[in-house]
Amino acid sequence: VAELVGAGRSFARLDDTGRVVFKAEIGAATPLACQIQGVWVAPEYRGMGLAAPGMAAVLRYALTDVAPVVSLYVNDFNTPARRTYHRVGFQEVGAFMSVLF
C-alpha cells in the first residue's frame, strides 16, 4: 500500500469526519496497460452514488497519466459493482480461470 501511495496510484474519498468512504488503487502498471484494484465503498455509504464518480475519476486519471488500456477484475456475482463499472465505460472482455492444487 505504501508503494501505491508513494507512486500516486492510491485514491480515496473522505467524508466530513475524515473517514474513507471510497477507495481504489492502480496496481499493476506498464506503459501499455494498468489494472484498477482494491475498489471499496464503506458499507454504510453503499447505494448512495459514490462508486461511479469515484471510479470515473480513477479511470480518467489512469487513461490520461498511466496507460491507454485499463482493466479490472470483478467477481461475477457482484452485480452492483458490475453495473457501476459498466456505467463508467468498462466492458466485459473475458473470464478468469485458475487451477488449484
N, C-alpha and C positions, 0 to 999 in steps of 0.2 A: 504494500500500500504506500509506504514512504517513497518508493521509487516512482510510482504513478503520480503522486502528489508533486514530487520534485520535478518531474518531467512535464507538469502542467496537463496531465491527462486524467485527472480525477475531478469530478464536478458534483456540486451539491447545491440544493436549495434549502435555506433555513427559514423557520418560522420566526415570529416576532420575539420568541424567547431564546433564539439561537439554536434550537433543536433541528437536526437534519430531518427533512420531510421527503426529500427526493435525492437520490444519488445514482451515479453511473460513472464508469471509467472506460477509457480507451485502453485496452490491454495490448495484445499483440499488435505490432505495427511495423510495416515496411513502407518504402516509398510507393508501393503498388496497391496495398490493401491494409486495412486495420479492422479490429473487431471491438465492438462495444460489449462490455461485460458488467456484471455486478449491478444491474439495474434494480432499484428498490424504491418503494414508496412506503412510508410509515403506515402501519395498519389503520390507524385512526384517520388517515388522510386519503385512503384509497376511495376511489369513486368520486373524488372532488375535482377532477380535471387537471391534476398536476403532472401526470406522466407524459401526456402528449406534448405539451410545450417544453418540458424538460428534455425529452428525447429529441424533439425537433432542434433544440439548441445544441445538444451534444452532436447530433448528426451533422448540422450545418458546420460546426467547428471542425469535425473530423474530415468532411469533404473539402473544406477550404484550406485547412492547415496541416493535415496529416497525410491523406491518401485519396485517390479518386474512387476507390471501392471501399464500402463499409459493410461489414457483416455482423451478425449476432446469432446467438443460439437461444432458442426458447423451447421449453417443453411443449409438446403437442396438446397437453391438457390445460395449459394456461391460457384460456380463452381471452380473459381481459387484456393480458399483455399482448397477445397476438393481434387483437383488434387495435390496440394503441400503435404497435409497430407498423401495421398496415396503414393506419391513418397518417403516419408521418412519412410514408413512402417506401417502406420495406416491402419486398415481395418474397414469397416462399420459392426457393430455387432448388431445394434438396432436403434430404433427410440424413440424419446422422446415425451411423450404426457402430456398434462396438462389440468386441469379443471379450468375454470374461473368462478368466482361467481359474 
